[in-house]
Amino acid sequence: MLALHGHSYLHLMSRIFSGIQPSGELHIGNYLGAVKNWVRLQHQHPSFICIVDYHAITVPYEPEHLRTRRHDMALSLLAAGIDPEIATLFAQSTVPEHTELAWIFNSVAPLGELERQTQFKEKSSRHESVNVGLLTYPVLQAADILLYHADLVPVGEDQVQHLELSRVIARRWNTQFGRGEQYFPEPKPLLSPAPRIMGLDGQAKMSKSIGNTIGLMETPEQIWEKLRPAMTDPKRVKRTDPGTPEVCNIYHLHKAFSPPATVEHVAIQCTTAGWGCIDCKHVLHGNMVEELVPIQTRARELRAKPKLVNDALAAGTEKCRVAAGKTMRDVRDRMGID
């Protein structure tokens, strides 16, 4: 590998870091909003894809469930197209340098900024007792990203505020300990091309906790069972009522799963009441199944050979430990704690 001034060529390319909670199997909201984009980006940038199990312990959980969910998430990511020969897939807890750097970043992170984080305010308002982990969640997120000197982070709009805090932390650490150089990059958001994926209720973002999702591994019959009663344009009360595609969540799912010509046809049929909502859903169902069945086939193959999943994670961890170890040696040296 070409080396320039002691750094590898890889180090000078834009690196991507992406994290996902170990919620078990993916649902189509995760898939469309993030993972499908990561599958594309892994061929364009060195990519670190992390199952963030340390982030998951800030809320109540069962240890055995966490182990299962972490494995299932890794399996789903591989089935969806993450290639461990190209991208680096790993679990956060297997690289202890994440928490070491997070503690170091706690010493430069501004408390006021943490308390102003929208997600902290929302989550803390739902709990009587708030743990420190909820407050410092974005500090660990900054450590996740900067440990690998990632400078691009694919995010949805709801994560941009957290990423801005990562930039603040990088800037403050660099000012104090960077020895006149920008040791840590200030990571930039790479906004997901998919819009916010609404749930089947049409009321909130797709979320397992609300139960308004379609799982990536659900059978065609299960998908139809959920799709059939899903919310559409509320003004289409009768079959003959014309609709407005842009306010209909089914139309937005067509944009994600159907070919452009079909999307255009759907819009015409909706606005002219040429189709009823059930007709529209039938076409969507066919296109969803066409995309999801190959993913489900790969998932079955991986379930039959769990060693493939474990080996992919182990290889990712090994790669990360090398990169993370180098970063932490530099950080300790610059801070006088080596």
QUICORGI-V929210 format. One record per run of one state. SS is the DSSP state (2 for helix, 1 for strand, 0 for the rest). FROM is the first residue (numbers start at 1). LEN is the number of residues. Records with the same first field share a line. If there is no record, write none. Layout:
SS = FROM-LEN + FROM-LEN
//
This chain:
0 = 1-2 + 5-2 + 13-2 + 21-6 + 42-4 + 52-1 + 57-6 + 81-7 + 95-2 + 107-4 + 116-2 + 126-6 + 147-5 + 156-1 + 178-10 + 192-6 + 199-6 + 206-9 + 216-4 + 229-16 + 248-1 + 258-2 + 272-5 + 305-1 + 336-3
1 = 3-2 + 7-2 + 15-6 + 27-1 + 46-6 + 88-4 + 152-4 + 188-4 + 198-1 + 205-1 + 215-1
2 = 9-4 + 28-14 + 53-4 + 63-18 + 92-3 + 97-10 + 111-5 + 118-8 + 132-15 + 157-21 + 220-9 + 245-3 + 249-9 + 260-12 + 277-28 + 306-30
//
